[in-house]
Amino acid sequence: MQQKTNPANNILVFDLFKFFVEPKDQKIYISKTVSPNFIYAMNEILNDSYRFIYFDEDISLCPECGAHLNNNGTQKFNLNKNLPIYKQTYACSNKKCNFTKITHPEDYIDKYSNYTKEIKEKTTDYSLITYSSYQTKSEIINLHFGTEITRQTIFNSQNNLIDELLKEKEKKLFKKIKKLKIKPSGIYCYDEEYIKINKHVHVRMTIIDYKTKMIINDQIITKEDFNQKTLKKFFKESLKGLKIKTIVTDGYKAYEEIIEELGAKHQKCVFHIMQGLMTPLQKILNKKNKKIKSLEIKISKKTAKINELNKKIPIKRGRAKKTDEKLIKLRSKINKIQLEINDAKFHKRKLKKEIKEYTRYKEKISLMFKSKTYKTAIKRFNKLKSEMNKMHKVFRNFIKNLEKKIDKTLNHTIDHEIPKTNNLIELIYRTTFPSKIKTIYRTLKGAERQIKANNIRWMERNVLGEKIKIIS
């Protein structure tokens, strides 16, 4: 019995077949609406003797006089500077009309350009992933497309495309954020970092939502313009119309007045507060550790010297005879060196004890900030205050200064939603504008574009990514 077969559905996509071949002349005529990628694919299949000619299928009559247009030869064009193709030229059949036209695939290649829009857009796309020099981008293009593109062409292309591309990406990003109903939580982190652009110092000011990880505002200004007035304006413009509960900052005094005006709680970053202790303390600890190391070297050398001298002493029992001056002198020298070793060991023990004491107080202060309740934190702080007379000057000064702002450093113990550090914003700085590229930009615009591109990637990964995880 013959098997039944289902009828085949044949689908013809005409847009893929807008070309025809003249076998005699070995010419392939391709509509200008077809991508140059098709030509590359055909070139891989066919031999080099075929000529690819772009033609205009939408034009047959002269737009000026209405007469018929005649083919008028071809114009050679070096596609991406690595594949010779041809463009069909047309001339009006009316001798009185001087109208001529050259076919150009404007959807894929800009006028007066050798490179496809795709290749030029790729150089811009690389900037959205990470920083790379124009030379590196040129080498990547050569690796992927087999064409050498000049650094100047890449620069011109990026200059024309990147702002529009970033604007479009930003628009799509905020559209997704709105769709997912991601709104500011009211808890914000603020910080600034210094960036050198063309040997001139600039300040990058950033506000981020702690919970959603959304970048609220990110702005670069010159160091000369960075003052309390600028800060106040930045805070007010950034948080206008948003819910405001708490703002986390470092210990810069100017923030207090601004945050108070905004009607928000102020949490001072514990990490920055601890830096105020650790910077001078570390210098003291380094000196003491250096002395310990020096004493250890001294002890080691002196011990080796004693061992060397002991070898010179003959194996005898009892005291040395009064007449054996050489032996008496040798033993006296050994005893003197041993006293020096004992003295060095005593100082070493003393230094280690001091370091242990400093470390203990440092851990007590750190533990205070890790307290789960405000009551426990204050209790630990008051205990530290009662021991101030026993402490080194560094700790006394730190506790005196901390007392003035103790409440602003312990808001995180009252409301556990409040972060105690600005570490999130530090992470953003390391991610969106790492140290290795901080000093290489020659223009402010270039730095702003790179930061904007990296901020978009941050938001896509952290703001949208986190929300999608929760939904799924």
N, C-alpha and C positions, 0 to 999 in steps of 0.2 A: 504494500500500500504506500502511496506517495505521501510524504509528510507535508502538512500544511505550513506554509511560511507566512509570517505577518508582513504586510506591505511596508516598504521602507519609506520613511518620511525624508524627502530631500529638501534641504533648506539651502538657498543660495544667498549669500550676503554680498550684494552688488558692490558695496563700498570697498570690499577686499579685491575686486577684480576690475578696477578702473585703469586698466592698461591693455595695450595690444602690441603684438610683435610683428615686425616685418622681417621674415627670415632671410630674404635675399640680401638686404642691407645690414642684417644683424643689429637691428635697432629695436629697443623696447620703449614704447611711449607710455609715460605714466602721468596720470592726472595730478595736478598741483595740490589736490586735496589729500593725496596719499603721503603717509609719513616717510621720511628718508630712511627709516629703519627697514622698510620694505625693500629699498634699493640694496642695502647692505646684505639682506637675506638672499635676494636674487643673485647678487654678485658672488656669494658663497657657492651657490648651486651652478651658475653658468660660468663659462670661460671668459677671460678678459677681453675677447674680441667684440662682445656686445657693448653697444652704446646706449646709455640710459638718457632719455629725453623727457623732461617735464613739459607737458602741454596744458593749455587752458581749454577745458571742455565747455566752459560757460560763455565763451565769446566766439561769435561767428560774424557779427556785423560791426561795422565801425561805429563807435559811440558818438562820433562827431558829425558824420554825413550819412550814416546808415548803409553805406556800400558794403559789399562783401570783403572780408579780410582774407588775405592770402598768406600762406606760410612763406616766411622770408629768411630761411636758413636757421641756424642755431648759434647760441652763444655758449662757449665753454665755461664751466664753473667748477671749482675745486671744492667739493663737499667736505667740510671739516679738515680741509687741507690734506686729505689722504685718499680721496676717491674722485676722479674726474667724471663729471656728469655734464649734461647739456640742457639749455633752456630754449624752448621753441620761441622764435621771434615772429611777429606778424606785421604786415604792412597793408594799408588800405588799398583796394583795387582801383579806387578813384584817383587818377593821376593828379588831380587838382588838390586833393587832400593829402597832407603830409603826416597823417597819424601813423605811428608805429607803437608796438608794444612788445615787451619781453616778459615771458611767463616767469612768475616768481612764487614759490610756495610760502606765502607770507604767514600761514598758520604755524610753520615749523622753523623758518629762518628769517631773522630780521633783515631789513634792507641794508645793504652795504656791509653785510657780515658773512664770513666764511663758515661760521660755526652754527650748528642747530641750537634752537632755544633750549632743548633738553640738556645739552652739554653745558651751556652757560648756567642753567638753573641748578645743575648738579653741584657746581662750584659753590653756589650759595647754600645748598642743602648741607654741605660738609660743615659750614659754619654753625649750623643748628645742632650739630652733634658735639663738636669740640673745636677749640682754636687750632688752626693750622695755617702756616704761612702760605703766601701766594705760590711760592715755589713748590711746596708740598702738594698743594691742590693741583698744580700743573702736572706733577709726576703721577698723581692718582688718576687724573683724566687720561694721561698717556697709557697707563697700565690697563684701564678698563675699555677705552675707546680706540686706542692705537693712534692717537693724534696729539701733536704737541700744541699746546695753547699757551700763549705768552702771559706773563704775570700781569701786564698792562691790560690785556683783554679781560682777565679774571677780575681785576680791580674795577674796570669800567662796568662790567656785567653786574658785580655785586652792588656797586654804587647805585645802579638803576633798579635792581630787582629786590634787594634785601629788605628795604623799608616796607614795601608793599607786601612782601611775603610774610614778614613778622607781624604786620598789621592784620593780615588775613588769618594767621595762626592764632593770634591773640583773640580775634573775634570768635573763632570756632571754639577756643578754650573756654571763654566766658559764657558762651552759649550752652556748652555742656555743663558748666558749673551751675548755671541758672536752672537747667533742666533737672539736675540732680538735687536741686534745692539746698545747695551748700551755702550757708550764710555765716558771716563773722560771729565768733563766739563771745566777743567782748574782752577776751584776755589776749593782750598783745605783747610782743617782745620788740624792743627797739635797741639798735646799736649803730655804730658807724665804723668804717674802716678807711685807712688812708691808701690812696692809689697814686702812683707816679705816672703822669702822662706827659711824654716829651720833656722829661726832667722837671716837670712842674707838679707840685703836690695838690691832689684833689681829695675831697671827702665824700665818701659814699654813705648816704643815710638810708636806713631800711627799717620798715615796720612790717612785721609778720604776725599773722594770727597763730597763736600757740596751738590751739586745738585742731583747726582745719589745715594748718601749715600753708595757708594761702598768703602770698606776698601782697600786702595792702598797698605799699608804695615803696619805690626804690629810686633814689635820685642822686646824681653826682653834681657837686658844686666845687668851686675853688676853695682852697684853704682860707683865703682872705675873707670869703663871704660867710664862713662858718662862725656864727655867733648866736647869742640867746634869741635875738629877734628872728633870725632865719629858722632856728629850731622851733620856736613857737608857731611860726607860719606853717612849717612842714607838718607838725603834729595836728594843727587845726584843719588843714586842707586834707590831710590823709584820712582822718577819722570823722570828717563831717558826715552826719547822717547815719553813722554806725553806732551800734550798741557798744558802750564803753564801761567795763567793770574794773579791770586791772591792767597796769602797764609795767612791764619788767624792764629795767635799765641797769646800767652800771652806776657807779657812785658819783658821777658828775653833778655838781650842786645845781646847775641850771635847770635840770629836769624837775626838781621838786615843785617849783612855782608853777611851771607849765602844766604838770599833771594835776596839781591841785585845782587850777583853773578849769581843767576839763572835767573835774568832779570824779576822778577815778582813784582807786587805791594805787599806791606806789610800792612795788616790790623791788628792792635793790638786789641785784644779782650777787648771790653768795660767793660764786666763783671769783668775781672781781673784788669782793670784800676780802676774801681769803688771800688774794694776790697782794693786798696791802700789808698783810702779815708776812706772807711767804717770801716776798722779794727781799726785805731786809734780813729776815731770819735765815734765808738760804745763804746769804753772804757770810753770816756768822758761822753757820754749820760748815760751810766750805772751808773757812779758815781753820776751824777746829779739826776737821777731818784731814786737812793738809798737815797740821801739826802732828796729828796721830801717825800719819804715814811717815813723816820725818823722824819721829821717835822710834817707830818700828825699824826703820832703816838703821838708825843709830844703834838700837839694841842688837840688831842682827850683826852689824859690823863689830861691835864690842865683844859680843859672844864669840865670834870667830877669832878675835884677837886673843881672848882667854884660852880658847882651845889650842891655839898656836903656841902660846906661852907654856901651857900645861905639858905639852910634848917635850919641852926642854928640861922639865924637872925630872931628875932621876927617881926611880921607884925606891923610895926609902920610907921606913916607918919612924913615927915619933917626930920630935921637934928638930929643927935644923940647928946644927952646932953654931956657936957664936963666931967661930972662926970661918964658917962657910958663908962669907959675905955675898957671894954671887947668888946663892939659893935664897937668902933672906931678901935680897933686893928684888928677885924675880917674884917671890910670893907677895911682897909688898905692892908690887906693880899690879899683880892680879887682883888683890884686894881693892885697890883704888879703882880699877876698871869695873869691878863688881858693884861697888858703891854707885858708880855712874849709871850702870844698868838699872839698879834698884830705883834710883832717882827718876830715870826715864820711864820706868814702868809705873811709878807712882803718878807721874804727870799724865801718862796715858790713861790710867784708870780714872783720874780726876776729869779729864776731858770727855771720856766716854760717859761718865756719870752725868756731866752737864748736858751732853747731847741727848741722853735718855730723858733727862728732866725737860728739856725744850720740846722734845718729841711728845712727851706726855701732855704738856700744856697745849700743844698744837692739836693733838687728838681730842682733847677735852673741848676746845673751841669748835672743832669740826663736828663733834658729837652734838653740841648745842644746836647747830644748824640742822642736824638730822633728826631732831626731836619730833615726835609725832603730834605733840600738843604744845600750844603756846605756854601753858602753865609749866610744863617740864623744861622748856627752853629757857624761860625766865629764871627758874630755880637754878638751872645750871650756870646761867650767866651771873647771877648773884653770888654763887659759890666761887666763881672765878674772881669776882671783884674782891671778895673777902681774903683771897690769897695773893692779892696784887703785890704786897710788900715782899713776898718771897721770890717774885718773878724777876726776870731780866727786864731791862728798860724797854726792849722791843715789844714785849707782851703788855707791859703797863700802858705804853702809848696807844697800842692797838685797842685795848679795852676801853680806855678813856674816850677815844674817837668813836668806837662802836656804840657806846652808851648814848651818844647824841642821836643816833639813827637806828637804835635797836628795834623799834616797832616796825620800821620799813623793811627790815631784813627778815622779819619773822611772820609776815602776812601769810606765807605758805604753810605755816603751822596752824593757822586759824581756818583757812580755806584750802583744802587739799587739791583743789583744781588748779591753783596758782603754782606755776613752776618756780623753783627757788634759784634757777640759773638762766642765763641767756644762751645756753649751749646750742639751742636750735638755730639761732641766727648765726652763730659762729660756724655751724655746719653748712648753712646756706652760703656763707662767704667762701668757705673752702671748696664748695661744689660748683658754684656759679662763676667764681673769679679766683681760681687758685693762685698761690704765690708765684708759681713759675711763669705766669703771664701778666702779673701785676705791673711790671715795669717796661713791657715791650711795645705798648701802644703809643703811636705818635700823635693821634688825634683823639679828642674827646668823643667824637661821633663813633669812631671805631670801637672804643671801649664800651660805650653805651649800647651799641648794637650787639656786641658779644654777650654782655650781661643780660640784655633783653632776651636773646635767643636761649641762653642757659636758664633764665628764670622760667621761660615757657616750658622747657624740659622738666624743670623742678616741679612745676605745678601739675603737669601731665602725670608724672610719676607719683608724686606724694599727695596732692590734693585729690585728683580724680582717681588715682590708683587705690588709695585708702578707702574712698567712698564705695568704689566698685567691689572691693573685698568684703565690706560690711553688707552690701546688698546681696551678693552672691553667697 
